[in-house]
Amino acid sequence: MLTAKEKSQIKSLMEEKLAEAKSEVEALSEATKSIAPDNAIGRVSRMDAIGNKAVNDMALKKAKNKIQRLEYALSQFGTMEFGVCLECYQDISFKRLSAMPEIETCMQCAAR
């Protein structure tokens, strides 16, 4: 069971990580814009830009997913479900929540 101080730390961490993820989405949204065919860059540079765009598209998808998970975790904060493993219903350790505050499973269940 988390102490009041630990809960406060986790909530602050979630809010901080949420703000970081939103900033990352903004930056990646700019980096994933389409490359216009009439853009006068060389063939190799165009292929490199297309490859970079694919990498950035995946990073953008992951960042958006993290925002959703963090927002959900924040919505659950203060309820009996927060900090409890969805699989075994045991408390998730403070150390694990500090590393990934949006996590929904304990180490044992995640390892399975």
C-alpha positions as CSV (number, residue, x, y, z in Angstrom):
1,M,0.0,0.0,0.0
2,L,1.4,3.4,-1.0
3,T,1.8,6.1,1.7
4,A,0.4,9.5,1.2
5,K,3.8,10.9,0.4
6,E,4.4,8.2,-2.2
7,K,1.0,8.8,-3.8
8,S,1.8,12.5,-4.0
9,Q,5.2,11.8,-5.6
10,I,3.6,9.4,-8.1
11,K,0.9,11.9,-9.1
12,S,3.5,14.7,-9.6
13,L,5.5,12.2,-11.7
14,M,2.5,11.3,-13.8
15,E,1.7,15.0,-14.5
16,E,5.4,15.6,-15.4
17,K,5.5,12.7,-17.7
18,L,2.2,13.7,-19.3
19,A,3.5,17.2,-20.1
20,E,6.7,15.6,-21.5
21,A,4.7,13.3,-23.7
22,K,2.5,16.1,-25.0
23,S,5.7,18.1,-25.9
24,E,7.1,15.1,-27.7
25,V,3.9,14.6,-29.7
26,E,4.1,18.3,-30.8
27,A,7.7,17.8,-32.0
28,L,7.0,14.5,-33.7
29,S,3.9,15.8,-35.4
30,E,6.1,18.4,-37.1
31,A,8.7,15.7,-38.0
32,T,6.1,13.4,-39.5
33,K,4.7,15.8,-42.1
34,S,4.7,14.4,-45.6
35,I,7.5,15.2,-48.0
36,A,6.2,17.0,-51.0
37,P,7.1,15.2,-54.3
38,D,8.0,18.6,-55.8
39,N,10.5,19.2,-53.0
40,A,13.9,19.6,-54.7
41,I,15.9,17.2,-52.6
42,G,18.0,14.4,-54.1
43,R,16.7,10.8,-54.6
44,V,18.9,9.4,-51.7
45,S,17.9,12.3,-49.5
46,R,14.3,11.7,-50.3
47,M,14.6,8.0,-49.4
48,D,16.4,8.9,-46.1
49,A,13.6,11.5,-45.3
50,I,11.0,8.8,-46.0
51,G,12.8,6.4,-43.7
52,N,13.1,9.0,-41.0
53,K,9.4,9.8,-41.3
54,A,8.5,6.1,-40.8
55,V,10.6,6.0,-37.6
56,N,9.0,9.3,-36.4
57,D,5.5,8.0,-37.2
58,M,6.1,5.0,-34.9
59,A,7.5,7.2,-32.2
60,L,4.5,9.5,-32.5
61,K,2.1,6.5,-32.2
62,K,3.9,5.4,-29.0
63,A,3.9,8.9,-27.5
64,K,0.2,9.2,-28.2
65,N,-0.4,5.8,-26.6
66,K,1.6,6.9,-23.5
67,I,-0.5,10.0,-23.2
68,Q,-3.7,7.9,-23.2
69,R,-2.3,5.5,-20.6
70,L,-1.1,8.4,-18.4
71,E,-4.4,10.2,-18.6
72,Y,-6.2,7.0,-17.7
73,A,-3.9,6.5,-14.8
74,L,-4.5,10.1,-13.6
75,S,-8.2,9.5,-13.9
76,Q,-7.9,6.4,-11.7
77,F,-5.7,8.2,-9.1
78,G,-7.4,8.3,-5.8
79,T,-9.6,5.3,-6.5
80,M,-9.1,1.8,-5.0
81,E,-7.9,0.5,-8.4
82,F,-4.9,2.8,-8.7
83,G,-1.7,1.0,-7.9
84,V,-3.3,-2.4,-7.9
85,C,-2.3,-5.1,-10.4
86,L,-5.1,-5.8,-12.9
87,E,-4.1,-9.5,-13.0
88,C,-3.4,-10.6,-9.5
89,Y,-4.9,-7.7,-7.5
90,Q,-1.8,-7.2,-5.4
91,D,-0.3,-3.8,-4.8
92,I,2.2,-2.6,-7.4
93,S,5.4,-1.5,-5.8
94,F,6.3,2.2,-5.4
95,K,9.6,1.6,-7.2
96,R,7.7,0.2,-10.3
97,L,5.2,3.0,-10.3
98,S,8.0,5.5,-10.0
99,A,9.6,4.1,-13.1
100,M,6.3,3.7,-15.1
101,P,3.4,5.5,-13.3
102,E,1.0,4.4,-16.0
103,I,1.7,0.7,-15.5
104,E,-1.2,-1.6,-14.6
105,T,0.6,-4.8,-13.7
106,C,3.1,-5.9,-11.0
107,M,6.5,-7.2,-11.9
108,Q,5.5,-10.8,-11.4
109,C,2.4,-10.6,-13.7
110,A,4.4,-8.5,-16.3
111,A,7.1,-11.2,-16.4
112,R,4.5,-13.9,-17.4
